[in-house]
Amino acid sequence: MSANIESEEKASMPAYAEQEGGVKGTSSLSSREPTGNPAEVKALRWKQDLRIVPLCAGIYLLCYLDCSNIGNAKTLNSNKHHDLLSETHMTSYQYTIALMVFLIAYAIFEVPSNYLLKKLSPSKLISFLMFSWGALTIGLGGVKSFGPLSGVRFLLGVFEAGLFPGVVYYLTFWYRTDERSIRIAFILASATLAGAFGGALAYTIGHMDGASGLAAWRWLFIIEGIPSCLSSILVYFILPDYPETAGWLSESEKALAVDRLREEGSHGLGRSLTWAEAKETLTDYRLYAHYAIYFGISCPFSSLSLFTPSITAGLGFENLQAQLMTVPPYAVAYVVTILVSWSADYFNARALHSAIFATIGAVGFIASALLPATSYHSRYGCLILAASGAFSCIPSLLGWISSNMHTTAGAGLAIALNISFGAPGQIAGVWIYKANQAKGGYPIGHWTNAGLLLFVAVGCLGLLVYYRRLNNGVLRDGGLGVAAKRLYRY
């Protein structure tokens, strides 16, 4: 009898529990492919990818474009005093406050929004959020002073807060652990694509200055807000909620999709978050190491998102040319992010990839801080290196924490908390690039980002070692059958 139970346990557990070498090696924990013809599994994944990934990437591109275009508005046509600050009579300090209130709202509403995503369904919530932030972005084109601008930015933070953690959580309903990082990367990398596209768009819209009596920065908000409003209608009808309810999957495909996610995914028809699950997640102290690491990456992410136009303007590029020169750093970061995330999934080594590329980003910022302020070309190359390193380690960090959660509701809460803990880092990011340091090359901003990226690298390596020790202890003391669902991925 006991032999039968043991054999059943061994047959049902992931392959990583059977391969002690996988626990000790840098490739982390590789999981088994569930029952199903490999060709059928591949066809199902491809069918899901075509429906889900481009749509989510497009949604996030619009979201990022609408939250970060204020950085372009700040410098657009500033030589003619037709920029955001000049026309609203704002100081640089007030501008920073306007950036900060967005992030405060973002931090407060991430967790409630992720709860609503499961409660209401992804298509309903995400389409509502899209329409709301699009309308608010259009409204920014009509603000005339600091007060209204800050109020609208706060509301923008409320409605954009749910998208990114929501999309990461949403992918857990469709993909297994070792499949998520590359897909998160394609979606997150659309932010770098939006940065490149936003710079090119700002350059083009900059030539509309004075059209119909409006400054170009007002047209920037209006034009970039309209696509979000229109696309929300499309998203409501075509964004699939869960495999169990997807009308475009056959019954056999639905069964295969559910079977693949039995152990390593969230479940659309599962129950919502209970207090017991919330308490368990909130008191799982290893998660706070993930949160601290994400705090570290959030400051470089935020500061680059909002101040790249200002940084390029400080590198000898002027007026509309400064907008155009934001394109290459984001374009290179897009390619690097995709490649790094593919490699992290392929080798099942998310912690190591994040540590390496956080260090590369830190080197870029350190070099920028040490080089003379007039070394424009060298420091521009450093900006590309820093952006590539900082952006590329984020998908693996998000895939890492989601792969170490074992319940649907707990995953949603942990992902939202992880990104919420990053909000203070994003708030810090709006303060570190001060206008009075532009002529000196923004040394404080670069040193701050370098230090935080090194913290991320050390944190990833420390948590990797900790998870290895936990896994080895579980395997040694509990046996393979007991250990199967208690091993951590790294």
Secondary structure as UniProt FT lines:
FT   HELIX           2..12
FT   HELIX           15..17
FT   HELIX           20..24
FT   TURN            26..27
FT   HELIX           38..75
FT   TURN            76..77
FT   HELIX           78..80
FT   HELIX           84..88
FT   HELIX           92..120
FT   HELIX           122..140
FT   TURN            141..142
FT   HELIX           146..160
FT   TURN            161..162
FT   HELIX           163..171
FT   TURN            172..174
FT   HELIX           177..205
FT   HELIX           206..208
FT   TURN            209..210
FT   HELIX           211..213
FT   HELIX           216..238
FT   HELIX           243..245
FT   TURN            247..248
FT   HELIX           251..260
FT   TURN            261..264
FT   TURN            268..269
FT   HELIX           275..282
FT   TURN            285..286
FT   HELIX           287..313
FT   TURN            314..316
FT   HELIX           319..324
FT   TURN            325..326
FT   HELIX           327..346
FT   TURN            347..348
FT   HELIX           350..370
FT   TURN            373..374
FT   HELIX           376..392
FT   HELIX           394..403
FT   HELIX           408..429
FT   TURN            430..431
FT   HELIX           435..437
FT   TURN            438..441
FT   HELIX           443..483
FT   TURN            484..486
//
